[in-house]
Amino acid sequence: MKTALFLLLSGLILTACSTMQEMNIVQTGENSYEIKKSDSSYPGPEVLQRKITREARKFCHSLDKKLHIIAVHETSPPFIGSKTPNAEIQFECVSKKHP
């Protein structure tokens, strides 16, 4: 019984890890960045965008700055063939005094 439970939990963890791509923040300018995320399962509209926006906000906060989104892109269904759900935002980390 314990072995079956262990195998079930291990399988679920591996499945979760394989469906989510790690987010990478890429610097594209002096204070500008880009972050992309894809998910082989469809979590629903704007879910990926919210996740990467949250990560971008945390990143800017770690620099003692605030997030300013420049552009947002998200793929839409249907996801046929090699087309997978993905989202990307281009953003800046600006001074907290910036309007």
N, C-alpha and C positions, 0 to 999 in steps of 0.2 A: 504494500500500500504506500509506504513512504517513497519507494523507488518510483512508482507511477506518478505521485504528486510532484516529486522532484523533476521528473522528465517533462511533465506538463508545464510547470513553472519555468523551467529552462527554455522550453520551446516558445512560450509566450514572450519571454524576455528577448530571445534572439529575434523573433518576429518583429517586435517593437523596434529593436535596434536596426534591423535591416530596412524598415520602411521609412525611417527618418534620416535625412541627410544632414550632416553637421553644418552649421552655419559658419560661414567665413566672412569676416569683415575685411574688405579690401580698400586701402586708401587710394583715392583717385585724384586727389589734389591736396593743397595745403591743409584745409580743414574739411575736405569732402571725402565721402566714403560711399561704398556700395555693399549691400548685403543681399545674398540670394539664399533661397531654401526651396527644396523640392520634397515631395512626399508621394510615394508610389500608391498610397491609398488616398481617396478624395475626402479630406476632412470637412469640406463644406466651403461655401463662398466666403472669402475674406479671412478665413482662419489662419492661413499661412501668413498673410499680410500682417495680421495682428501679432503673430508670434515674432516676426522679424522686426516689426516696429518696436515691440517691447525690448528686444535685444539691442536695437540701435539706441533706444532711450537709456538703457543701462550703460552702454558703452560711453555715450556722451556724458552721462552722470559721473562715470569713473574719471573723466577728464575735467570735472567740475564745470561742465558746460551743459547747454540744453540742446535738444534735438530740433532741427529744422529740416523737414522733408522737402526734397526737390522734386522727385518723381516716384510714382508707384506703378508697377506692372505686375499683373497676375494672369495666368492662363485660365481659360474657361473650358468647361466641358463641351463636347465629348472628348474623352481621353482615349484615343484609339491608336494602336500601334505603339510607337515610341514616345508619343506625347504624354507627359506626366504633369500632374499639378505642380506648378512652381510659382513663386512670387519673388519679386526683387524690389528693393527701394534704393534710391539714391538720396543721400542726406548729407547735411553738414552738422558739425558740432559748433555752436556759436556761443558767444558770451551770454551769461544769464541776464545781462543788461540789454541784450538785443531785443527789439520789439517783437 
